[in-house]
Amino acid sequence: MDDKRLGVLKGRESANFLTYVQGRFDTFAERPLCAVDSLVFSWLAYTHLNAALDAACTAHGIALHELLRAEDFADMFGTSWDPQGSLDLLFAVCASPRFRDVRLTEFRFKTDMGAEEQFAAMTFALPDGSSYVAFRGTDSTLVGWKEDFNMTFLNPVPAQQEAARYLAEVARSGERPLYVGGHSKGGNLAIYAAAACAPQCGGRIARVFSHDGPGFHREYIADEAYRRIMPLVEKTVPKAAMISQVLSEDPALACTVVESDSFSLLQHNPFMWHVDLDTCAFVEADGLSTVSRYFGSTLDAWMDKYPLEDRRRFVDTLFDVIGVTGATRFGDIMADAKTNIPMILAAAEGLDPEMSEFIIDVVKTFARTATVEKVGDAVSDAASGLLDTIKSVKPTFGKGGEGLGADESTPDVY
């Protein structure tokens, strides 16, 4: 990289995968695909395509610059975690000598509200002769979050089955080496699809990437198909990971904890993840934060206590109660937490005692994560107020005092 340009990029507060695309110009022939490239393609999978771009659904596909249609910008990233950052990334990719000759192919999109399924995937044909199969992850909507939580009781979820069919179709259409990956739910879909299709791919799957994706049921990670693909899987999570704490992964799975900005749930946004521009790799953190480990332990305690059908009932009711706020995104709830959280708690009071305590415990857990992280005063004050409101509620879950709603203090470790 040109020393002057590198100096400008390094002068920013912190480099991320957008900065990486803007500054690293070597081609895929000169430097093979890495985990940061995987995150770039995984995030491009969030792009909503206009129906006029039907050529993107074919094996030949379209050039990336064909996505630069100003009339579509307002709708392309509206439900993503960072719409402006997503648009900036698209411009950077189209200008970059590393990415601009990549073609977007085999786009598929399906949404089924009845089945609570959101599925989208696209394949990127790289100029070095390989392909990257990217599965779209969870957007910022509550519908998207609901599908993630459905994984706690449903295995497989419809999107996992759809992902396996898609990858098998792509594998049949050519002989290219395949990279498979995704962010959030997309990372989970990537692992599931690769495990299901590995025999059909004839050893062409070179690597599988999960960027802060949920895990799997313990029964599934003991399955031969999962264990066969595990050596090819690379998982990256932010230090305050929460989404990837939903369900389990094999302890032997290669996992990189990434240094990240912001706090708790907001670290799911990969624009907050740090990248080393010299090594073209993520900056590794010392390990998961106390909040991340606390959240994971509470979910594990809950799932150990309740059978699948009870989990379904709890999750369905939780999202029904959240719906009384009229919010469509989790961020909308927290933006006016002082109004929305009391509405949720009031709705919970009308339920049976066990269900009511479950929902109150969930709210308490999310509020607790904001009080122990390094967050802005407004967020911290709001969370502390919420905890004061519900501090007298008896905790329902947990083992050894670490369940949802436990009243013990959480260490200030970041």
N, C-alpha and C positions, 0 to 999 in steps of 0.2 A: 504494500500500500504506500502511496505517496506520503512522505513524512509530514508535509504541511497539512494535507487533508486529514491524516490520522490525528495530528495534534488538535485540529479543530473539533473532531468528533470526540476525542478524549476529554476535551475541555467542558463538555456537557456534564450535567450533574451525575448521570450514570448512563452507560451504554446499554441498549436493549436490542431485541431482534430487529426493530426498525432501523436503528443506527447501524447494525450489522449489514443490512441490505444496502443502505445508503453508502457504506464505506468500503466493503470488501468486494472487489471487482474481479477476482480470479474466477475462471470458469469451472464447471464441473469436471471438465477434462483435466484441468490443472490441480484441482483439489476435490476429492470425492464428497458426496453428500454427508453432512454431519447432523447432529441433533438439533442445532439451531436452524439449519435448513428445513428440517422436518417440522419445526414449529411454524416456520413461514408458510409452508404448504398447508399445514393443519389449519392455520388461521385463514388462509385464502378460501378454505372450504366453507367459511361462514358467509361468503359472498352470495347474495340473492341475485339470480340472473333473470333478466327480462325475457319474456317468451319469444321475443324476436331473435334471441341468440340460440335458436334451436340447433344450430350446427355444433354447439358445445356438447350436445347429447350423443354425438357420433364418435366413431373410433378415430376419425381424422381430427375432429375438434376445431378449436379456434386459437389464434394467437392471443396472448394475454392482453395485448394493447387493445384488442377489440372490446374489452370490458370497460374501457374509458369512454363512457357515454354520459355526458353531463346530465342529460335528462333523466337518467336512472339513479344518480348519486343519492338522492333523498331516500330511496327505498333499498339501496344495496346493503346497508349495514345498520338499519334502524333498530334492530333488537340485539345487536352484539354488545359486548361489554364495553367497547370503546369505538364508537362509530367514526370519529375523526381520525383516530390512530389507524383504523382499518383502511380508510381512504388514503391516508398518507402512505401506508404500506403498499397499497395497490399501485400508486404512482411510482414509488421507489422500485418495485419489482419490474414494472414495465420499462423503466429507464436503465436498470442494472444489466451490465454485460454478463453477469452470472445467471440471471433469471429470464431475461427478455425473450430468449428463443425457446423457452418452454411452451408447450401447447396444452391447453385445458381440453380434456376429452371425457367422454362417457359420463356426462353429468346426469345424476338421478335425484329426484326429489319426490318425497311422499309424506303426506301428513294425514293422520287418521285420528280425529278427536275422540271417536268412540273407543278406539283401542289405546288412546293416550300415547300415540306414536308420532314422533317427529324424526324423519330420516332424510339425510341428504349425503351424497358422496360425489366425488369427482376424482378423475385420474389425471395426473400431470405427466406428460411425455417429456422426459429430459433429453437434451441434445447429446448426452453421453451414451444413449441407448437404453437407459433404465426408465422405469416408471415409478411414480409415487402415488399410491392409492390413499386418498385423504377422506376421512369420515368427519362430517360436521358434528360438533359437540353441542352441549347445552347452551342456549342463548340466555339472555337475562330475564326471560319471561318466567312466570310461575308455572306455566304449562310445561316448560322445559325442565324446571326443577322437579316437578311432580314425576316425570318419567325417570329421573335419576333415583328418586326415593322408591319408586316402584321396584327397583332392582333389589330392595331389601326383602321382598317377598315373592318376586316372580323371576323364574329362571328357566328358559331365557325370556327376555322381554322381546316384543315384536321387532324392535329396531336391530337387535342382535341377529335375529334370523334373517332379516333383510340384508344386513351387512355381509353375512356369509354367502348369500345368493349373489350379491353384487361382486364380491371378490372372485368367486368361482367363475362368473361370466367374464370378468376382465382377464383372468388367467387363461381362459379358453381362447381368447381372441388374439393372443400373440405369444412370443417367446422371450419377451424382455425380462431382465431381472426386476424384481418387485420390492419396493419399500412400501410399508403399510403403516399408517399412523393417524393420530387425531388428538385433539385437545378436549378435555373434559369427557363427556360421554363418548366423544369420538375416539378417545384413547381406549376406552373399554371395548368399543365396537371393533377397533383394529385388532386387539388381542383375540377376541372371540372369533372374528372372521378368519384370521390367520390360523388359529388352532383348528377350525372346522375344515379349512380348505388346503392345509399343508400338503396332504397326499396328492391332491389334484394339481398342485402348482409345481410338482416335479422338482422340488428343491430350489425353485427360483426366488423364494422369499429371502431377501438378503438381511432385512432388519425390520423390527416392529417397534414403533414408538408410541408410548402413552404419556401425554403431557397433562398431568394432574387429573387423570381419569379415575373413576371409581373402580373398586376391585370386584371380586366375585364371591359367590357363596363358597364356603369351605369345601363342600362336596365337589364343586366344579374344579377347584384348584388341585384336587387330588386326582382328577381325571387324566387319563393317559394323553389325550389330545392337548390339554393345557400344558402338561409337563414336557411334552415333545417340543412345543414351540417356545418354552420359557427361555432357553439359552439365547434366543434371537431377540428377546424383548429388552428394551431400554426404557425405563420410566423416569420422568423428571417431575418434581413437585416443588412448589415454593415452600419456604421454611415454616409458614403458618398455614400449611395445607389443611383444607377442610373437605373439599369434594372428594379427594383421593382417599380420605379416611372412611368413606362409605364402603363397607364390605372389606374383604381381606385380599392380600396378595401373598404369595409364597415368600417367606423371609429370605430365600436365596435369590429372589429377583433383583437384577441390577437396578438400583435406584439412586438418582442424583438429587440431593436436596439443594435447591437454588436460592442464592441470596436474592431477596426481593424487598421492594418498597411497599408502602401502605400497610394494611392490617387485615387479619383474619380473612373473611370471605372475599374482600377486595383483592387479595393476592392471587385469586383465581385468574385475574386479568393478566396475561403474560407480558403486556407492555410494562409491567412492574418488575419483570425478572431481569437480573443483571447478566450481561454478556461481556466476556473478555475479547476485545477486538484483535488482540495479538494472537491468541490461541484459537479463536473462533469457537469457543466453548462457553457453556454457562459458568458463571462464578459460583463455586460451591459454598454453601453455608456449613456451619458446624454441625447442624442437625435440625430436626423438627423443633419448633417452639413448644413451650409448655401448653399453650392454647391448643395447638394441633393435637398433641398427645392426649390432652384432656378430652377434646371433642371425640377423638377416636375411641377412647376407653368408654365414654358414655354410650356411644352407639353400639359398641360390642356388648356392653352390659344389657342394653335394651333387647338386642337381638338374641342374646343367650336366654333371656327370661321368657320371651314370647314366641309361640309357634307362628308359622307363615300366615295363617288366616287371620290371626290377631294383628299381625303387623299390617296386613292389607287394610283392616278396619281402622287402625290408628292413623295410617298415612292418609287414607281417603278423608277421614274426618278432619285431620289437621289442615288439609288444603281447603276443605269446605269452610272451615272456620276462618282461615286466612282470607278467603274470598269475600267476607263481609266488609272488608275495607274498600272493596272496589279496585284494588291495585292490580295491575297486570304484571308488575315486576317486583322483585324483592327490594330493589333500591327505592321504589316508590314508598314502601312501608317504612323503611328506615329514614327516608327524607322527612317524614312527619310522624316520627315514632310516638311522640307524646299524645297524638290523636289516635293513631292506628292501633297501638298496642293495647290501650284500654278497651277498644272495640273488640279486639280478638279475645281478651280475657273475659269480657262480658258475655261474648258468644259461648265461650267455653263453660261458663257457669251453668248453662242450661243443659249440659250433657251429664251422663252418668258419672259418678265420682271418679272412677278409674280413668276414664277418658279425659275428664276435666283436668285432673292432676297431671296427666301425660302432656297435654298441650301447655299448661302453665310451666312445666319443667322444661319443655323445649324452648319457650320464650326466655326463661331464665338463663338457659345455657348460652343462647345467642347474645343476650345482654352481658353475660359474664365475660365473653370473649372480648367485647369492646372495652371493658374496664381494665383488663390486664395488659392490653397492647398499648403501644405508643401511638395514640390517636389524637386528633384534634380535641380541644376543650369542649366544643359543642357536642360531639359524638360521645365523649366520655361522660359528660354531665348528664346527657339523656339516658345513657345506659345505666349510670348510677341511680338515677331517679326511678328507672324501671325496676331495678333490683330492690330499691327501698319499698316500692309498691307491693312486690310479691315475696319479700324476704321471709314472711311468716308462714309461707306455704310449706307444708310437710313434703320432703322429697319422696318420690315414688320409686325411682330406679337406682340401681347401683350395687356394686359389690365392694365392700371395704370402704364405704363412704365416698366413692368416686363416680357415682351414677349421675344421671340427669337431675339437676336441681340440688345437688349436694351443697351444703352450706359452708363447707370448709373453705378457707381462703386459698386462692391459687397463687403460687409464687410468681413474682414479677421477673420472669426469665423470658428473653426474647430470642 
